[in-house]
């Protein structure tokens, strides 16, 4: 997986309000977006929400960025506004003529109940085809050094995240549809059944719950010291989905951070390290899945056996964005897992 700038990791340099007014960003349709105008709208929404007076221009700073990555279409411009050194809002603006996921995300953020178990951006208002939201404090989870330091350090960081995901999966979303596991899986992939007995049986027993849908580590904001967990990017949220997809994406994908040498050795090598080795991460993965399964009333093996579904979902989602998945681990991991379960999963199933 290529690492890209996330929605909360802007470039370090900030511009003055006046300087931002002269910056124009080209869209995929040939139009141009004025960063200063977007910043002005974000500030106006913030002031409307808080009832505060307009700050002097010298106290306003603007940052803008387009996330780096392999996405060829439906790219987004992010504009962050700070007042007195404090972030007060972030705009997410589509650069494509059609970007329905942003409408979906704004609708989701607007409709999440106050009792939602994890902190997330608060919607400030629509900005054309995009929207503005509050800023999330913390650091991106992959930037937390403890995550790759060893098994206890990894679990110290990851446990509150896993607990938060479990709490989400124990809630019920208002207005959620009534679906069978097959119907829920069909929201993710075209062909839910794989023909592999272990994967198909796990789907039949799958927990259905509200799901984030794209819970890679880069969509988690973490506050070191306090262990506070906040979630970004609700574009793929579903009021009823396959719960295991979230925790598998979170934990399995963390292997990319622990084994950065996968770029040299390949994805079969990475799979062996993640699922079949005596490296500490393999045990940490098993520990995390067992902890999550116990918290949500599932069997550890059933959660792990949905790894191929998680991988296929990400393949289909990323392909739909116009991106090539051949340089990502998903196909290799799905095929390897379907061909045979890891030894520790078989033991958990005993």
Number of C-alpha atoms within 10 A of each C-alpha: 14 10 11 13 14 18 24 21 13 17 11 6 9 17 16 17 22 14 13 22 17 11 15 14 15 12 17 14 9 11 12 13 17 14 24 24 16 27 28 16 19 27 24 15 21 22 16 13 11 9 9 9 8 12 12 9 11 11 13 21 23 25 23 24 19 20 19 12 14 17 15 11 15 17 20 21 20 25 24 28 31 21 18 13 10 12 18 19 26 30 28 22 23 24 24 16 13 11 17 13 15 22 14 15 19 22 14 18 19 14 12 14 11 8 8 13 17 15 16 21 20 16 22 24 18 19 16 9 16 22 22 28 23 19 22 23 15 16 18 21 24 21 14 16 13 18 20 21 11 15 18 14 13 22 19 14 24 24 16 16 26 22 17 20 27 24 16 20 27 18 14 14 19 12 8 13 12 10 12 14 19 16 13 22 24 16 15 22 18 11 12 21 17 13 10 14 12 18 24 19 15 19 26 13 13 24 22 22 22 23 24 26 24 23 24 19 23 24 21 21 26 26 16 15 7 9 16 17 27 23 22 21 20 23 19 17 18 20 18 25 29 28 26 30 26 22 29 25 19 22 23 24 19 23 20 20 15 19 16 11 12 18 15 8 11 14 18 14 15 22 22 16 19 28 23 17 15 11 14 15 23 20 17 19 22 21 16 21 25 19 17 25 21 12 16 18 11 18 19 20 24 25 26 28 28 25 24 25 27 27 23 21 23 22 21 15 18 15 13 11 14 13 16 14 17 11 12 17 20 24 18 18 24 18 13 16 21 20 10 11 18 18 12 15 18 12 10 14 11 7
